[in-house]
Amino acid sequence: MTSWTILARAGTASGDDIILRQCGDVFEICYNGIQLMSNLNHQSEDQLALRSMRRMNFAARRILIGGLGLGFTLRAVLDLAPPDAEVTVCELIPEIVEWNQGPLAHLAGHVLDDPRTRVLIGDVQAHLAAIDTAYDLILMDTDNGPESLVREANTGLYEDCGLGAVARSLGPKGVVAFWSATTSLRFEHRLSAQPWFWLRDDIPLVPGRVDAMHHIYSCSFSAAALGQRKAA
């Protein structure tokens, strides 16, 4: 039986342990013992980009992605974005950027070599708090969603203060989408308290199956972008 091989390890000042490991053709990043991402199935990450770009009529040019991961969300965005797009990726762990330039680079087609890509090492919440310009599209691919945090400091991203910062950083016809491994009624109530329209897409992990889902929460000030009335 093939066993896992640890390829690299990273740590944070707060004591977090991040491991890159490989088993055959499968690569995983684990955060404090929790599997955070794998190349085994990235259907919902692809859909995060595809559905969001489609709602923008594939015209989004200023794009922000929270979390680099294995690069699949970024790859899907770059495949759909116009030639003059600028895609900013905020990644907290510098080693994850290095891994995407090294042993993981082939998985998503060397996304960091694309001239449209700009990588910022740091917290996406801090970035949103510091900017005074608006994005056309914001994709939050952090943690495993609002109910499955791997980093407690990210709690604020899914609460009223964090959602307010996202809303202030979104253009009037822009779209923001949050990836989540689970549904969250608390998060849905918070989305409803913001001055935007929102909806949830349920994405099968395997196309055609309904027994296992990931979820995408999409929000916009434009009802036309979502085709959805504001939730009560």
Secondary structure, 3 states (H helix, E strand, C coil): CCCCEEEEEEECCCCCEEEEEEECCEEEEEECCEEEEECCCCHHHHHHHHHHHHHCCCCCCEEEEECCCCCHHHHHHHHHCCCCCEEEEEECCHHHHHHHHCCCCCCCCCHHHCCCEEEEECCHHHHHHHCCCCEEEEEECCCCCCCCCCCHHHHHHHCHHHHHHHHHCEEEEEEEEEEECCCCHHHHHHHHHCCCEEEEEEEECCCCCCCCEEEEEEEECCHHHHCCCCCC
